[in-house]
Amino acid sequence: MDQKIKVAIDRLNSNLPLFLRQQALPEKWQSLHRAILDSLANNNRVPEYAEMEKIIGVGYLDQAIQRLASDDLVVLDAAGKQIVGAYPMTVEDTPHHLRINGNPINAMCALDAVSVAPMFGADVEIDSWCHVTHENIHIHQNGAQVVEVHPSRDVHVGVRWQNPGSCAAHSMCLEMVFLKDRETALKWQEQAPDDISIFSLDEAIEFGTGFFMPLV
């Protein structure tokens, strides 16, 4: 693995240690988290309450959901009751629209978007836009392979590093973005060179895969 990617994975794990948090859960709760990820990817929805209770056991689900939420392994709705997402996917509206094997779902950020196909060995189409110019960006992946990109293969992913607080989806993820080309990415990085990293599309896929794959 390229040193740049290793450093990025380590940095994201220090800000958002999803795998360590998952591994600290009781085994059935880990299985619940993986089932939520699987359902978002394959059924474009969060599992029904009864489906989750079957995994976790009667009487324990509400406690498990609150623990997953407090660890930021899942994101809850505004009422703090219903799961709406689990990194990297969400049913909340975001700029990053996916079709996973034809099923619609959203990603929480640009890095999340390019991570889903390799995570699940899936065919994924991404429709998003450049954070700076607002031009449409389309990426088609089959697993880790890039099949097609518009407007060009020079699409980049930018990350503004920050403390995500209690919910990365509503903070740090808003500054993990697509940029239409390297020139645009470098200009965006000039705003805060010490706090912004940019990645080519291939680098972003490797980065996201290395970060998310341990969860499944």
N, C-alpha and C positions, 0 to 999 in steps of 0.2 A: 504494500500500500504506500502511495506517495506520502511524503512527510507532511505536505500541506493538508491532505485529507485527514491524516491521523490527528494532527493538531486541532483541526476543526471539529472532529468527532469528540475529542477529549474536552474541548471548550464547551460544546453543546451539552455534553454529559455533566459538566460541572454546573451549568445553569439549569438544566432540566434532566435530572438523572432518572429517566423513565424506567430503564431496565433494572437499575438497583432497587427502585421503589417496587417494581413488579415482583422481583425476587424476594423482597421482604414480606410479601403477603403470604397468608396461609395458602396451601396448595389449591384448595377449591376456589379461592378468590382469584388466584392466578389463572385458573381455568376459565373463570367467569370473564376476566379481562380479555383473554384470547378469544373467547366466544363472541364478545362484543365486536372485536376487530374483524373476526371472520364474517359476522352477519352484516356489518357495514360494507365490507368488500364484496360479498357474494349475494346479499339480499337487498342492498341499498337501504337498510334500516337498522335501528337498534333492536335487539331481540325483545320479544314480548315479555311482560313480567313473569308469566308462568314458565316461559322457556328458561329464564335466568334462575328462577327459584328452583327449577329442577336440577340445575347445576350446583347451586349453593346450599340448598336445603331449606325447608320451610322455616320461616321465622328469622332468617339471617340476612335476607336480601337487602332490606333498607340499610342495615348497618354496613354491609359490604359496599353498597353504592356510595354511601357517605365517606367511607374510607378511600375508595378509588377517587372520589372527587377531591378530597382533602389532599391526596397525593398528586393531584393534577394528572391522573391517568385517564380520567374521563372528564368531560365538560357537561355541566348541567344547564337546564333552561333557567330563565330569569327567576322562576319561583324556587329554584334549588331542589327540584324534585325529580324531574325526568332527565335521563341521559340524552344528550343530543349529539355527542361525538366522543371519539377516542382517537388520539393522535395516531395516524395522520388524517383521519377522515371525519366528516361531520355532516349532519343534515341541516345545520344552519347555513344561511346564505353567505357566501364568500366570493371573492373575485375568481376563484380557482375551481372551475366546473370540470368534473371527470365523468367519463363513461367507462366503467370497468366491465369488460366483456359485454358491453352494451347497456349496462345498468347505470343510471345516473346517481351521482353522489358528489359531494364537494370535498376539497382538501382545505386544511386550515391555513396553509401558506404555500409558497412556490416550492420550497424544499420538500414539504410533505407531498405535493402533487407528483413530483418525479420519483418519489420513493415507493409509491403504491404498486406499480407494475412489477418491480423486482421482488418486493415483499411477498407477493401472492402468485408470482409467475403468471401474471395476467396480461391481457391485451387492454391497454388503457389509452384513451384519448383525452387530452387536456386542452381546455379552452380557457385562456386567461388574457391578461394584457400587460403591456409594459408599464411599470410603476411611474416612469418619467414622462413618456410620450403618449401613453394610453392607447397605443396601437395594439390591435389584436395579436395574440400569440397562440398558435396551435401546435401541439406536440403529440405525436403518436408513438407509443412505446409498446414493445412486446417483451415483457420481462425487462431486463437491463438493456436490451437493444433498442436504439432509436430508429424508428421506421421512417418518420417524416417530421419535418419542422417547418413552420411558417412564422415570420417572414424569411428567416434564414437559419442555418445551422449554428450561427454565431450568437444565438440567444444565451444569455447569462442569468445566473441567480445571484442576487445580492442579499447579504445578511447584515443587519445592524445589530450588533451584540448589545444586550441589555439584560438586566435582572427581570425575569418574567413575572415576578410577584406571585399571586395565588393562582393565576390562570394565564398560561402562555398564549392560548388561543386568542385572547382578547388584548394582548399586549405585544410580546415579542414577535408573534406570528404576523402581525400587521406590518412588520419591517423585514420580512423574509420574502423577497419579491422577485418577479421576473423583470428582466431588462433586455431590450430588443437586440443589443449587440454589445461588444466589448467597449466601444467608444462611449456609449451611453452609460455603461456600468462604471467606467473609470471616472466619468464626470460626476455620477452620483456618489462615488466613493470619496471624492474630493471634499464633500461636506464634512466628513469626520473620518479621516484616514485611519486613525487608531481604533475606531469602533466599527468600521464597515469592512467586510470581506466580500470579495466577488469570486465567482466560480463559473467556469465554462459549464455547458450543459453536461458533458461527460463527467466532469469533476463533481457537479451537484448530485448526479445519480449515484456516484460512488460514495459520496458523503452521506446522502440520505439512506442508502442501503446499509452502510456500516452502522449508522445510528439506529435504524428501526428494525432491521432484520432480527436482532436478538429477542424482540418482543413476541415473535410468532414461532 
